[in-house]
């Protein structure tokens, strides 16, 4: 999981992709009951900063963490433009540290699947637990193996001037890892520049996630299947799960 893997993805993420609506609807149910008690939060793997900035606009003290320097640069720029107080930290989700503990840590858009190894889940959860106040919550979503088996292995094309991408994804049946090779074509004047990025994801069974959360000091685990929020052909029941867990007081 190199820090420069998402350079081009970061640069054109907001331009090319739009999956915010299902996540906003899920947040209303998963986070809604917690928000009145949240005064501080961290968005882990913040991407281009959408959720972190939303929290900050509501008066929450926010830290935004991402491994990608380009993602961090974009998030800082948005915070300055909106004049919102936001501390952006460039760090690995497995080892990140906050200046002070928070009430809530979020990790959206299957970012947790992007760790290199299944064993890294324990490291991430240990760091998340250290970042939380006692009684604080961790909310995240993950792709499950069913997503790798039913929707992942495909080729996708997205064309939105001045950039076009071809995503060729694959998954070995029965394996807990999937990959995506992304070919970027960026128009510069009359020329198109070609760039490549390789992205991998790993997955866990619900039992593995539950055990890892308990080992890291979490309780009150609750899950929501993502299919009703997405309501599309790709996200079938069992493909993606939203999780909420409390750090034991």
C-alpha positions as a Markdown table, in Angstrom:
| # | Residue | x | y | z |
|---|---|---|---|---|
| 1 | Unk | 0.0 | 0.0 | 0.0 |
| 2 | Unk | 2.4 | 2.7 | -1.2 |
| 3 | Unk | 1.6 | 6.3 | -0.5 |
| 4 | Unk | 1.8 | 7.3 | -4.1 |
| 5 | Unk | -0.6 | 4.6 | -5.3 |
| 6 | Unk | -3.6 | 7.0 | -5.3 |
| 7 | Unk | -1.9 | 10.0 | -6.9 |
| 8 | Unk | -4.1 | 10.0 | -10.1 |
| 9 | Unk | -7.1 | 8.7 | -8.3 |
| 10 | Unk | -6.9 | 11.6 | -5.8 |
| 11 | Unk | -6.5 | 14.2 | -8.5 |
| 12 | Unk | -9.6 | 13.2 | -10.4 |
| 13 | Unk | -11.6 | 11.4 | -7.7 |
| 14 | Unk | -14.2 | 14.2 | -7.3 |
| 15 | Unk | -14.5 | 14.7 | -11.1 |
| 16 | Unk | -15.0 | 11.0 | -12.0 |
| 17 | Unk | -16.8 | 9.3 | -9.1 |
| 18 | Unk | -20.1 | 9.9 | -7.4 |
| 19 | Unk | -21.2 | 7.4 | -4.7 |
| 20 | Unk | -22.0 | 9.8 | -1.9 |
| 21 | Unk | -25.8 | 9.4 | -1.8 |
| 22 | Unk | -25.9 | 5.8 | -0.5 |
| 23 | Unk | -23.3 | 6.6 | 2.2 |
| 24 | Unk | -25.2 | 9.8 | 3.3 |
| 25 | Unk | -28.4 | 7.7 | 3.7 |
| 26 | Unk | -26.5 | 5.0 | 5.7 |
| 27 | Unk | -25.0 | 7.7 | 7.9 |
| 28 | Unk | -28.4 | 9.0 | 8.9 |
| 29 | Unk | -29.2 | 5.6 | 10.4 |
| 30 | Unk | -25.8 | 4.4 | 11.7 |
| 31 | Unk | -24.4 | 7.7 | 12.9 |
| 32 | Unk | -27.6 | 9.7 | 13.5 |
| 33 | Unk | -28.2 | 8.5 | 17.1 |
| 34 | Unk | -24.5 | 9.3 | 18.0 |
| 35 | Unk | -24.0 | 12.7 | 16.5 |
| 36 | Unk | -25.7 | 14.8 | 19.3 |
| 37 | Unk | -23.0 | 13.4 | 21.7 |
| 38 | Unk | -20.0 | 13.8 | 19.2 |
| 39 | Unk | -17.7 | 16.8 | 19.8 |
| 40 | Unk | -14.6 | 15.4 | 18.1 |
| 41 | Unk | -14.0 | 13.0 | 15.3 |
| 42 | Unk | -11.5 | 11.5 | 12.9 |
| 43 | Unk | -12.2 | 10.5 | 9.3 |
| 44 | Unk | -9.6 | 7.8 | 8.6 |
| 45 | Unk | -8.7 | 7.4 | 5.0 |
| 46 | Unk | -10.4 | 10.7 | 4.4 |
| 47 | Unk | -9.8 | 10.8 | 0.6 |
| 48 | Unk | -10.6 | 14.2 | -0.7 |
| 49 | Unk | -12.2 | 15.3 | 2.6 |
| 50 | Unk | -15.9 | 15.3 | 2.0 |
| 51 | Unk | -17.0 | 13.7 | 5.3 |
| 52 | Unk | -14.4 | 15.4 | 7.4 |
| 53 | Unk | -15.4 | 18.8 | 6.0 |
| 54 | Unk | -19.1 | 17.9 | 6.7 |
| 55 | Unk | -18.3 | 17.2 | 10.3 |
| 56 | Unk | -16.3 | 20.4 | 10.6 |
| 57 | Unk | -19.2 | 22.4 | 9.2 |
| 58 | Unk | -21.3 | 21.1 | 12.0 |
| 59 | Unk | -19.0 | 22.4 | 14.7 |
| 60 | Unk | -17.2 | 19.1 | 15.3 |
| 61 | Unk | -13.5 | 19.2 | 16.0 |
| 62 | Unk | -12.1 | 17.0 | 13.2 |
| 63 | Unk | -8.9 | 15.3 | 12.2 |
| 64 | Unk | -8.6 | 13.9 | 8.6 |
| 65 | Unk | -6.1 | 11.1 | 8.1 |
| 66 | Unk | -4.9 | 9.7 | 4.7 |
| 67 | Unk | -1.8 | 7.9 | 3.5 |
| 68 | Unk | -1.9 | 9.7 | 0.1 |
| 69 | Unk | 0.0 | 13.1 | 0.1 |
| 70 | Unk | -2.2 | 14.2 | -2.8 |
| 71 | Unk | -5.4 | 13.3 | -1.0 |
| 72 | Unk | -4.2 | 15.3 | 2.0 |
| 73 | Unk | -3.2 | 18.3 | -0.2 |
| 74 | Unk | -6.7 | 18.4 | -1.8 |
| 75 | Unk | -8.4 | 18.1 | 1.6 |
| 76 | Unk | -6.3 | 21.0 | 3.0 |
| 77 | Unk | -7.1 | 23.1 | 0.0 |
| 78 | Unk | -10.9 | 22.6 | 0.4 |
| 79 | Unk | -10.7 | 23.4 | 4.1 |
| 80 | Unk | -8.9 | 26.7 | 3.4 |
| 81 | Unk | -11.4 | 27.6 | 0.7 |
| 82 | Unk | -14.3 | 26.9 | 3.0 |
| 83 | Unk | -12.6 | 28.5 | 6.0 |
| 84 | Unk | -13.2 | 25.4 | 8.1 |
| 85 | Unk | -10.9 | 24.3 | 10.9 |
| 86 | Unk | -9.5 | 20.9 | 10.0 |
| 87 | Unk | -6.3 | 19.2 | 11.0 |
| 88 | Unk | -5.1 | 17.0 | 8.1 |
| 89 | Unk | -2.6 | 14.2 | 8.9 |
| 90 | Unk | -0.7 | 12.2 | 6.3 |
| 91 | Unk | -0.3 | 8.7 | 7.9 |
| 92 | Unk | -0.9 | 5.0 | 7.5 |
| 93 | Unk | -4.1 | 3.7 | 8.9 |
| 94 | Unk | -2.2 | 0.9 | 10.6 |
| 95 | Unk | 0.0 | 3.2 | 12.6 |
| 96 | Unk | -1.7 | 6.6 | 12.7 |
| 97 | Unk | -1.7 | 8.7 | 15.9 |
| 98 | Unk | -3.9 | 11.7 | 16.8 |
| 99 | Unk | -2.8 | 14.6 | 19.0 |
| 100 | Unk | -5.8 | 13.9 | 21.3 |
| 101 | Unk | -8.5 | 11.2 | 21.5 |
| 102 | Unk | -11.8 | 11.7 | 19.8 |
| 103 | Unk | -15.4 | 10.5 | 20.2 |
| 104 | Unk | -15.8 | 9.0 | 16.8 |
| 105 | Unk | -13.6 | 7.4 | 14.1 |
| 106 | Unk | -15.1 | 6.8 | 10.6 |
| 107 | Unk | -13.5 | 4.9 | 7.7 |
| 108 | Unk | -15.7 | 4.8 | 4.6 |
| 109 | Unk | -15.8 | 3.7 | 1.0 |
| 110 | Unk | -14.3 | 0.2 | 1.8 |
| 111 | Unk | -11.0 | 1.9 | 2.6 |
| 112 | Unk | -10.3 | -0.7 | 5.3 |
| 113 | Unk | -10.1 | -3.3 | 2.6 |
| 114 | Unk | -7.0 | -1.6 | 1.1 |
| 115 | Unk | -4.6 | -2.9 | 3.7 |
| 116 | Unk | -1.9 | -5.2 | 2.2 |
| 117 | Unk | -2.6 | -8.2 | 4.4 |
| 118 | Unk | -5.5 | -9.7 | 6.3 |
| 119 | Unk | -3.4 | -9.6 | 9.4 |
| 120 | Unk | -3.2 | -5.8 | 9.2 |
| 121 | Unk | -6.8 | -5.6 | 10.4 |
| 122 | Unk | -5.6 | -6.1 | 14.0 |
| 123 | Unk | -3.1 | -3.2 | 13.6 |
| 124 | Unk | -5.7 | -0.8 | 12.3 |
| 125 | Unk | -8.1 | -1.6 | 15.1 |
| 126 | Unk | -5.4 | -1.2 | 17.7 |
| 127 | Unk | -4.6 | 2.3 | 16.3 |
| 128 | Unk | -8.3 | 3.2 | 16.1 |
| 129 | Unk | -8.8 | 2.1 | 19.7 |
| 130 | Unk | -5.9 | 4.2 | 20.8 |
| 131 | Unk | -7.4 | 7.2 | 19.0 |
| 132 | Unk | -10.8 | 6.9 | 20.7 |
| 133 | Unk | -12.1 | 8.1 | 24.0 |
| 134 | Unk | -13.5 | 5.4 | 26.2 |
| 135 | Unk | -17.1 | 4.8 | 25.0 |
| 136 | Unk | -16.2 | 6.3 | 21.6 |
| 137 | Unk | -17.4 | 4.6 | 18.4 |
| 138 | Unk | -15.7 | 3.3 | 15.2 |
| 139 | Unk | -18.0 | 3.2 | 12.1 |
| 140 | Unk | -16.7 | 1.6 | 8.9 |
| 141 | Unk | -17.8 | -0.4 | 5.8 |
| 142 | Unk | -16.1 | -3.3 | 4.1 |
| 143 | Unk | -16.4 | -5.3 | 0.9 |
| 144 | Unk | -17.0 | -8.9 | 1.6 |
| 145 | Unk | -15.8 | -11.9 | -0.4 |
| 146 | Unk | -19.2 | -12.1 | -2.1 |
| 147 | Unk | -18.5 | -8.7 | -3.7 |
| 148 | Unk | -15.2 | -10.1 | -5.0 |
| 149 | Unk | -16.9 | -13.1 | -6.4 |
| 150 | Unk | -20.0 | -11.5 | -8.0 |
| 151 | Unk | -19.1 | -7.9 | -9.0 |
| 152 | Unk | -15.4 | -7.4 | -8.9 |
| 153 | Unk | -14.0 | -9.4 | -11.9 |
| 154 | Unk | -14.9 | -7.0 | -14.7 |
| 155 | Unk | -13.7 | -4.2 | -16.9 |
| 156 | Unk | -15.1 | -0.7 | -16.5 |
| 157 | Unk | -14.7 | 2.4 | -18.6 |
| 158 | Unk | -15.3 | 6.0 | -17.4 |
| 159 | Unk | -14.8 | 9.0 | -19.8 |
| 160 | Unk | -15.2 | 12.5 | -18.4 |
| 161 | Unk | -13.1 | 15.0 | -20.2 |
| 162 | Unk | -10.2 | 15.7 | -19.7 |
| 163 | Unk | -9.6 | 12.2 | -18.3 |
| 164 | Unk | -10.7 | 8.7 | -19.2 |
| 165 | Unk | -9.9 | 5.5 | -17.3 |
| 166 | Unk | -10.1 | 1.8 | -17.9 |
| 167 | Unk | -10.4 | -0.4 | -14.8 |
| 168 | Unk | -9.6 | -4.1 | -15.2 |
| 169 | Unk | -10.4 | -6.0 | -12.0 |
| 170 | Unk | -9.9 | -9.6 | -11.1 |
| 171 | Unk | -10.3 | -12.0 | -8.2 |
| 172 | Unk | -9.1 | -15.6 | -7.8 |
| 173 | Unk | -12.0 | -17.8 | -6.8 |
| 174 | Unk | -11.9 | -18.7 | -3.1 |
| 175 | Unk | -9.2 | -16.1 | -2.3 |
| 176 | Unk | -9.5 | -13.2 | 0.1 |
| 177 | Unk | -7.7 | -10.7 | -2.2 |
| 178 | Unk | -8.8 | -8.9 | -5.3 |
| 179 | Unk | -7.1 | -6.4 | -7.5 |
| 180 | Unk | -7.7 | -3.6 | -10.0 |
| 181 | Unk | -5.3 | -2.3 | -12.7 |
| 182 | Unk | -6.3 | 1.2 | -13.7 |
| 183 | Unk | -5.1 | 2.8 | -16.9 |
| 184 | Unk | -5.4 | 6.6 | -16.9 |
| 185 | Unk | -5.6 | 8.7 | -20.1 |
| 186 | Unk | -5.2 | 12.4 | -19.3 |
| 187 | Unk | -5.7 | 15.0 | -22.0 |
| 188 | Unk | -3.0 | 17.7 | -22.2 |
| 189 | Unk | -3.6 | 19.9 | -25.2 |
| 190 | Unk | -3.7 | 17.7 | -28.2 |
| 191 | Unk | -1.9 | 14.8 | -26.4 |
| 192 | Unk | -3.1 | 12.1 | -24.1 |
| 193 | Unk | -0.8 | 11.1 | -21.3 |
| 194 | Unk | -1.0 | 7.5 | -20.1 |
| 195 | Unk | -0.6 | 6.5 | -16.4 |
| 196 | Unk | -1.0 | 3.3 | -14.5 |
| 197 | Unk | -2.1 | 2.5 | -11.0 |
| 198 | Unk | -2.5 | -0.9 | -9.3 |
| 199 | Unk | -5.0 | -1.2 | -6.4 |
| 200 | Unk | -5.6 | -4.3 | -4.2 |
| 201 | Unk | -8.2 | -5.2 | -1.6 |
| 202 | Unk | -8.4 | -7.9 | 1.0 |
| 203 | Unk | -11.5 | -9.1 | 2.8 |
| 204 | Unk | -12.5 | -10.9 | 6.1 |
| 205 | Unk | -15.4 | -13.0 | 7.2 |
| 206 | Unk | -17.8 | -11.5 | 9.7 |
| 207 | Unk | -16.4 | -13.9 | 12.4 |
| 208 | Unk | -12.9 | -12.6 | 11.7 |
| 209 | Unk | -14.0 | -9.0 | 12.0 |
| 210 | Unk | -15.9 | -9.7 | 15.2 |
| 211 | Unk | -12.9 | -11.4 | 16.8 |
| 212 | Unk | -10.5 | -8.6 | 15.8 |
| 213 | Unk | -12.9 | -6.0 | 17.2 |
| 214 | Unk | -13.2 | -7.8 | 20.5 |
| 215 | Unk | -9.5 | -8.3 | 20.7 |
| 216 | Unk | -8.9 | -4.5 | 20.2 |
| 217 | Unk | -11.3 | -3.6 | 23.0 |
| 218 | Unk | -14.6 | -3.0 | 21.2 |
| 219 | Unk | -18.1 | -4.1 | 22.2 |
| 220 | Unk | -21.7 | -3.3 | 21.2 |
| 221 | Unk | -21.1 | -4.4 | 17.6 |
| 222 | Unk | -23.8 | -3.8 | 15.1 |
| 223 | Unk | -24.0 | -4.3 | 11.3 |
| 224 | Unk | -26.1 | -3.2 | 8.4 |
| 225 | Unk | -26.2 | -4.8 | 5.0 |
| 226 | Unk | -25.4 | -2.1 | 2.4 |
| 227 | Unk | -27.7 | -3.4 | -0.4 |
| 228 | Unk | -30.8 | -1.4 | 0.7 |
| 229 | Unk | -28.8 | 1.8 | 0.8 |
| 230 | Unk | -27.2 | 1.3 | -2.6 |
| 231 | Unk | -30.2 | -0.3 | -4.4 |
| 232 | Unk | -28.2 | -1.2 | -7.5 |
| 233 | Unk | -27.2 | -4.2 | -9.6 |
| 234 | Unk | -23.7 | -4.5 | -8.2 |
| 235 | Unk | -24.3 | -4.2 | -4.5 |
| 236 | Unk | -26.3 | -7.4 | -3.8 |
| 237 | Unk | -27.2 | -8.5 | -0.3 |
| 238 | Unk | -24.0 | -9.7 | 1.5 |
| 239 | Unk | -21.6 | -7.8 | -0.7 |
| 240 | Unk | -20.9 | -4.9 | 1.5 |
| 241 | Unk | -21.4 | -4.4 | 5.3 |
| 242 | Unk | -21.5 | -1.3 | 7.5 |
| 243 | Unk | -20.2 | -1.8 | 11.0 |
| 244 | Unk | -20.5 | 0.2 | 14.2 |
| 245 | Unk | -18.5 | -0.7 | 17.3 |
| 246 | Unk | -17.9 | 1.0 | 20.7 |
| 247 | Unk | -14.6 | 1.2 | 22.5 |
| 248 | Unk | -15.2 | -0.4 | 25.9 |
| 249 | Unk | -15.4 | 2.3 | 28.7 |
